Amino acid sequence: MTDTKYWVDFSRIPSLGTIKFRHMEGHFGSLEQAWASGWGELEAAGIDEKTARTRWSGRAGISPDAEMAELERAGVKALTWGHSMYPPRLIRDKRPSSSAVCEGRSPARG
């Protein structure tokens, strides 16, 4: 899934849950498009103003490619609800986890 790196980035925002992820996917067609959007466009997708502004203003310091490289170096694989290895019992849940499910150990954050 090409959106995984954007999915991981958005999943770091505690106020973005399953419903808001679905709104973004439905509105933009992909999380890559949502990531590239402005805060006003995020609001139009159903994201509250505070979350939209926080995400948009923090985007400049984030590199989804660097985030994925860091996870790979740590032996972590991010799985989204669109990934074939995402746990089936979570898929059946009406509101699957909006946080990336990972295998391996998480990289240290400092």
Phi and psi restraints in degrees (value plus and minus 20) as a CYANA .aco file:
   2 THR   PHI     -89.6   -49.6
   2 THR   PSI     -39.9     0.1
   3 ASP   PHI     -99.7   -59.7
   3 ASP   PSI     -25.0    15.0
   4 THR   PHI     -74.1   -34.1
   4 THR   PSI     -64.8   -24.8
   5 LYS   PHI     -83.8   -43.8
   5 LYS   PSI     -53.3   -13.3
   6 TYR   PHI     -97.0   -57.0
   6 TYR   PSI     -54.4   -14.4
   7 TRP   PHI     -80.3   -40.3
   7 TRP   PSI     -66.1   -26.1
   8 VAL   PHI     -81.1   -41.1
   8 VAL   PSI     -65.3   -25.3
   9 ASP   PHI     -79.5   -39.5
   9 ASP   PSI     -71.3   -31.3
  10 PHE   PHI     -84.7   -44.7
  10 PHE   PSI     -51.3   -11.3
  11 SER   PHI     -88.6   -48.6
  11 SER   PSI     -32.9     7.1
  12 ARG   PHI     -97.7   -57.7
  12 ARG   PSI     -28.9    11.1
  13 ILE   PHI    -114.1   -74.1
  13 ILE   PSI      88.6   128.6
  14 PRO   PHI     -76.3   -36.3
  14 PRO   PSI     -50.9   -10.9
  15 SER   PHI    -101.5   -61.5
  15 SER   PSI     -21.5    18.5
  16 LEU   PHI    -118.1   -78.1
  16 LEU   PSI      87.2   127.2
  17 GLY   PHI    -128.1   -88.1
  17 GLY   PSI    -188.9  -148.9
  18 THR   PHI     -73.4   -33.4
  18 THR   PSI     -67.5   -27.5
  19 ILE   PHI     -82.6   -42.6
  19 ILE   PSI     -64.9   -24.9
  20 LYS   PHI     -88.3   -48.3
  20 LYS   PSI     -55.5   -15.5
  21 PHE   PHI     -80.9   -40.9
  21 PHE   PSI     -64.4   -24.4
  22 ARG   PHI     -84.9   -44.9
  22 ARG   PSI     -57.8   -17.8
  23 HIS   PHI     -81.6   -41.6
  23 HIS   PSI     -65.6   -25.6
  24 MET   PHI     -84.2   -44.2
  24 MET   PSI     -65.0   -25.0
  25 GLU   PHI     -80.4   -40.4
  25 GLU   PSI     -63.5   -23.5
  26 GLY   PHI     -87.6   -47.6
  26 GLY   PSI     -60.5   -20.5
  27 HIS   PHI     -93.8   -53.8
  27 HIS   PSI     -65.7   -25.7
  28 PHE   PHI    -115.1   -75.1
  28 PHE   PSI     -42.4    -2.4
  29 GLY   PHI      69.7   109.7
  29 GLY   PSI     -44.3    -4.3
  30 SER   PHI    -177.9  -137.9
  30 SER   PSI     134.9   174.9
  31 LEU   PHI     -94.0   -54.0
  31 LEU   PSI     -41.6    -1.6
  32 GLU   PHI     -82.2   -42.2
  32 GLU   PSI     -64.3   -24.3
  33 GLN   PHI     -85.5   -45.5
  33 GLN   PSI     -58.5   -18.5
  34 ALA   PHI     -83.5   -43.5
  34 ALA   PSI     -61.7   -21.7
  35 TRP   PHI     -83.0   -43.0
  35 TRP   PSI     -56.6   -16.6
  36 ALA   PHI    -101.3   -61.3
  36 ALA   PSI     -28.3    11.7
  37 SER   PHI     -99.1   -59.1
  37 SER   PSI     145.4   185.4
  38 GLY   PHI    -106.7   -66.7
  38 GLY   PSI     148.1   188.1
  39 TRP   PHI     -82.9   -42.9
  39 TRP   PSI     -53.7   -13.7
  40 GLY   PHI     -83.9   -43.9
  40 GLY   PSI     -58.0   -18.0
  41 GLU   PHI     -88.1   -48.1
  41 GLU   PSI     -56.3   -16.3
  42 LEU   PHI     -83.5   -43.5
  42 LEU   PSI     -60.3   -20.3
  43 GLU   PHI     -81.3   -41.3
  43 GLU   PSI     -61.3   -21.3
  44 ALA   PHI     -83.3   -43.3
  44 ALA   PSI     -43.6    -3.6
  45 ALA   PHI    -106.3   -66.3
  45 ALA   PSI     -18.5    21.5
  46 GLY   PHI      79.8   119.8
  46 GLY   PSI      -9.6    30.4
  47 ILE   PHI    -110.3   -70.3
  47 ILE   PSI     111.2   151.2
  48 ASP   PHI     -82.3   -42.3
  48 ASP   PSI     135.4   175.4
  49 GLU   PHI     -77.1   -37.1
  49 GLU   PSI     -65.2   -25.2
  50 LYS   PHI     -81.1   -41.1
  50 LYS   PSI     -66.7   -26.7
  51 THR   PHI     -85.4   -45.4
  51 THR   PSI     -63.2   -23.2
  52 ALA   PHI     -81.4   -41.4
  52 ALA   PSI     -65.3   -25.3
  53 ARG   PHI     -86.9   -46.9
  53 ARG   PSI     -60.9   -20.9
  54 THR   PHI     -80.6   -40.6
  54 THR   PSI     -67.1   -27.1
  55 ARG   PHI     -85.3   -45.3
  55 ARG   PSI     -66.2   -26.2
  56 TRP   PHI     -86.0   -46.0
  56 TRP   PSI     -63.0   -23.0
  57 SER   PHI     -91.3   -51.3
  57 SER   PSI     -48.5    -8.5
  58 GLY   PHI    -105.8   -65.8
  58 GLY   PSI     -29.6    10.4
  59 ARG   PHI     -82.5   -42.5
  59 ARG   PSI     -52.6   -12.6
  60 ALA   PHI     -79.8   -39.8
  60 ALA   PSI     -52.5   -12.5
  61 GLY   PHI    -112.0   -72.0
  61 GLY   PSI     -13.3    26.7
  62 ILE   PHI    -132.5   -92.5
  62 ILE   PSI     114.5   154.5
  63 SER   PHI    -141.5  -101.5
  63 SER   PSI      85.9   125.9
  64 PRO   PHI     -75.4   -35.4
  64 PRO   PSI     -56.0   -16.0
  65 ASP   PHI     -85.2   -45.2
  65 ASP   PSI     -62.0   -22.0
  66 ALA   PHI     -85.6   -45.6
  66 ALA   PSI     -58.9   -18.9
  67 GLU   PHI     -80.4   -40.4
  67 GLU   PSI     -64.9   -24.9
  68 MET   PHI     -86.9   -46.9
  68 MET   PSI     -57.9   -17.9
  69 ALA   PHI     -83.7   -43.7
  69 ALA   PSI     -58.9   -18.9
  70 GLU   PHI     -84.7   -44.7
  70 GLU   PSI     -62.9   -22.9
  71 LEU   PHI     -82.7   -42.7
  71 LEU   PSI     -63.1   -23.1
  72 GLU   PHI     -82.0   -42.0
  72 GLU   PSI     -64.4   -24.4
  73 ARG   PHI     -79.5   -39.5
  73 ARG   PSI     -52.0   -12.0
  74 ALA   PHI    -105.7   -65.7
  74 ALA   PSI     -21.1    18.9
  75 GLY   PHI      56.3    96.3
  75 GLY   PSI       6.6    46.6
  76 VAL   PHI    -125.9   -85.9
  76 VAL   PSI     114.8   154.8
  77 LYS   PHI    -136.7   -96.7
  77 LYS   PSI     101.1   141.1
  78 ALA   PHI    -103.2   -63.2
  78 ALA   PSI     113.2   153.2
  79 LEU   PHI    -140.9  -100.9
  79 LEU   PSI     113.6   153.6
  80 THR   PHI    -128.3   -88.3
  80 THR   PSI     151.2   191.2
  81 TRP   PHI     -86.2   -46.2
  81 TRP   PSI     -30.3     9.7
  82 GLY   PHI    -113.2   -73.2
  82 GLY   PSI     -23.3    16.7
  83 HIS   PHI    -104.7   -64.7
  83 HIS   PSI     121.5   161.5
  84 SER   PHI     -83.3   -43.3
  84 SER   PSI     -42.5    -2.5
  85 MET   PHI    -115.2   -75.2
  85 MET   PSI     -18.4    21.6
  86 TYR   PHI     -82.8   -42.8
  86 TYR   PSI     114.8   154.8
  87 PRO   PHI     -74.1   -34.1
  87 PRO   PSI     102.3   142.3
  88 PRO   PHI     -75.7   -35.7
  88 PRO   PSI     -56.8   -16.8
  89 ARG   PHI     -87.1   -47.1
  89 ARG   PSI     -47.4    -7.4
  90 LEU   PHI     -96.9   -56.9
  90 LEU   PSI     -52.3   -12.3
  91 ILE   PHI     -83.5   -43.5
  91 ILE   PSI     -59.5   -19.5
  92 ARG   PHI     -88.8   -48.8
  92 ARG   PSI     -40.7    -0.7
  93 ASP   PHI     -84.5   -44.5
  93 ASP   PSI     119.0   159.0
  94 LYS   PHI     -83.5   -43.5
  94 LYS   PSI     -46.3    -6.3
  95 ARG   PHI    -151.5  -111.5
  95 ARG   PSI      55.8    95.8
  96 PRO   PHI     -80.5   -40.5
  96 PRO   PSI     137.1   177.1
  97 SER   PHI     -72.5   -32.5
  97 SER   PSI     115.2   155.2
  98 SER   PHI    -112.9   -72.9
  98 SER   PSI     -20.0    20.0
  99 SER   PHI    -113.3   -73.3
  99 SER   PSI     124.1   164.1
 100 ALA   PHI     -81.9   -41.9
 100 ALA   PSI     114.3   154.3
 101 VAL   PHI    -110.9   -70.9
 101 VAL   PSI     107.1   147.1
 102 CYS   PHI    -142.7  -102.7
 102 CYS   PSI     132.4   172.4
 103 GLU   PHI    -131.7   -91.7
 103 GLU   PSI     128.9   168.9
 104 GLY   PHI      74.3   114.3
 104 GLY   PSI    -182.6  -142.6
 105 ARG   PHI    -126.0   -86.0
 105 ARG   PSI     128.9   168.9
 106 SER   PHI     -99.6   -59.6
 106 SER   PSI     122.2   162.2
 107 PRO   PHI     -87.0   -47.0
 107 PRO   PSI     126.6   166.6
 108 ALA   PHI     -88.2   -48.2
 108 ALA   PSI     117.5   157.5
 109 ARG   PHI    -128.8   -88.8
 109 ARG   PSI     115.9   155.9
